[in-house]
């Protein structure tokens, strides 16, 4: 009976000494990073993507205007 308890207690003690502290540190570090929001690099990338999306929307609008002028029925073909 004492051998079984020793077999169960030893991994629990090792887990509490080595794994649990590292796990807690990494967990709360990731929570802190999430709560801080975007980094400057991520914010810059987001701004660049937003600018590209705006340019693409302008191009699409221009292309639709050209198609409306040259082929008014193009929307009905799709």
Secondary structure, 3 states (H helix, E strand, C coil): CHHHHHHHHHHHHHHHHHHHHHHHHHHHHHHHHHHHCCCHHHHHHHHHHHHHHHHHHHHHHHHHHHHHHHCCCHHHHC
